[in-house]
Each structure stands twice: as structure tokens, then as C-alpha cells.
Amino acid sequence: MKVSDITPEEYHPYFKPYIEKVGNKSLLKSLKKGKKETISFFKKIPKSKLEFRYSEGKWTIKDILLHIIDSERAFTYRALQFARSKNANLEGFDENEFVANAEANSRSLKSLLKEYKTVRKSTIQLYKTFSNETLKSVGKANNASLTVRAAGFLACGHEIHHQQIIKERYL
């Protein structure tokens, strides 16, 4: 299953730019490749930049990394709910509230990357268990339809998006 297999009805239009960033790769390959690239990307960032804000009120790079982790957990939880139950209707989450309460800047990069690796490994393992039929299962998240497979690609594209933001605004 690749991005080209997904139809626009499988996710909210807001997520289209994220999903398009993945390219036409398989989901499991995208998750595995993303893990390697994300770890490498964050390891190359100078320590002096990890708590830098390019403007008042903006997130630090550590905030962004923990946001990627938290968002992947949310996307994967949605996928699990949609795979295992009928008519799941989940609330959204406020990413700004999550970041404000996460205390990312009190943590080391090593700690954050260890958590990222654990979450991604878990995401990959979960997606390995889904049949082709299960991947097409749909539910609602934040009042919008989302399929199991679109949630997986969303996790991949979301991390690419934030790496691009970091390159453009922080480094």
C-alpha cells in the first residue's frame, strides 16, 4: 500500500500537504526510512540550537521533537481505535496545550530520541499487524473521517513537515 492508493476522502483536506510529502512509497518503508532520517536529522543539530526560538512564543527544536512524538502517538491511537472498533469518533487534541505541558526543554536530546525510537518501533509493529482490509477501516477524529492507512502516512508526512520548518526557521 502506497500514498497513491489513498483517496482524498480518507483524511481531512488539512492533512493533504503532510501526506503528499511522503512520496509514493509503501507505508512500512516510509515509517522505517523516516525513523532513520529523523534520528540522523536531530543528532546533527548543534546543541546550542535545541532550545532556540526564532520568535517569541514559538516552539523550540526540543518542543518540536516531542510534538512529533506526541502526534505520532495520537495518530497511532486513532489507527488502533479505527482498526479495532466500529464507528469510533475521537476528539482532537490541542498541540499547543500538549507542548506547553510537555516540559521538553527540561530533557536531553538523548532522552527525546530514545522515546522517539520507542514510539516509532511500536508504530511499525502495530502497522505490521494490520491486514489490507483493516488498513481501509475508517473512523472520525476531530469530526473528520480518517482511515487507518491515512493515519500512518500522516505520521510520516508530519515529521517531514517539521524537519522542513526546522531547516527553514531554526538552522
N, C-alpha and C positions, 0 to 999 in steps of 0.2 A: 504494500500500500504506500502510495506516494501522495504528495501535495496535489498533484493533478487529478487524483481520484476524489478529492473533496469538492463538494458543491457549495456555492455561497449561502445556501440555506442551512448549512451545518454550523454556522457561527454568526455572531453579531458582526455587522459590517465594520465596526470599530476595529476589530481584530484582523481585518484583511491585510494591512501593511505588515503586521507581525508574521502572519502565516506565509506571505509572499517572500519574506526574507530567507526562508528555509531553502528555497530552490526545490527542484523536483527530485528529491532523494527519498528513500524509504524512511519511515518513522524511526525504526530502531537504529539505523545507520546515523540518522540525524542526531538522535539522543546520545549515541556513543561518541560521535565526532564532536558534538557540542561540549561534552564533558571534557575531552582533551583540550579543545581550543579555549574554553573558558578558564580552566585551571592555568594553562600557559599564559593567557592574557593577563590575568590578575597577578600572577607571580612576577611579571615583568614591570609592573607599575612601581615606580620609586616609592619608598616608604613615606617620604615627605609629602606625597600627593594623596595618600589614603584617607586623610581627614580634611582635605581641601574642599571648600565650597566655592564655586565660581561666582556666586551671588548670594546675598543674604536670604536665608530661608530655603535654599536649595540643599539637596542631599549630598552627603559625602560619598566617596567611592565605596567605603565600607557599608554605608547605608544602602547603596545600590546593590551591592553583592548580597546583602541579607534580604533585600526586597526580591531579588531574583529567586533566592531560596524559598522565601515565604510564598511567593506567587506560584512557584512550581508545586509546592505542597497543596496550595488551593486548587490549581488546575488538575492535579492528580487525584485529589479527593473528589472533585467533581466527576472525573472519569470513572472512578470507583463506584460512586453513587449511581451514575447512569448505567454502568455495566451490570450492577447487581440488583437494581430496583426499577420498578415501573413508575413512570410519571414523577420522577424526582424533580423538585423545584427548590433550588437552593438560593439563599440570599447572596448578594455580592459582598465584597469586603472593601474597606476603605484603606487603600495602600498608604495614604498619608498618616492615618492613625496607627497602622502597623509599624511604620518606620519610626514614628515619634515614641513608640513604646518598646522598641526592639533593643535599644542600647547597643547598637552595632559598633559604635566608636569606642566602647569600653573593652572590645575584644581584639584579639590579634588576627592578622590576616590568616595565619596558620589555622586557627580555630574556625574561622569562617569557611575556609576552603575545605577543611575536614568535614564540616557539616554539609557543604555543597556536594562533595563526593558521595556522602552517605545518602543524601536525598536523591541524587541522580541515579545512583546504583539501584535504589528502591523503585524509582520510576521505571527504569529499564526492565527490572524484574517483573513488575506488575504488567507492563505492556506486553511482555513475552507470553503472558498467560491468556491474553485476550484473543478469541477467535475472530475471524474476519466478520462474522455476523455481530459479535459483541462490539467490535470497533465502530459499527454503524449505529449503535444504541444512542438514543438522544434523551436529553433532559433539559431542564431550564436552569440557568444560572443568572441571577440578577435580571430576571424577567426576559431572558433571551435564550433561544434554542442553542444547544451546543452538543456535538457528538463526542463520543469517547476519543475518536481519532483526531478530531479537530483540537481537542484539549491538549493532546500530546504534541501536535505541531505548534500549538500556541506557546507551550513551554519552550520549545526550541527557538522560535522566532523572537520571543520576548527577551531571551538572553542576548541574542544577536543585536536586537534594537538597543539594549542598554550598553553594550560594548561600543556601538557606534556613537552613542551620546557621550560616553566617557572619552573617546578619541577626539571628538569634536569640541567638547567644552571643558575638559579637565586636564588633558595632557598637552 
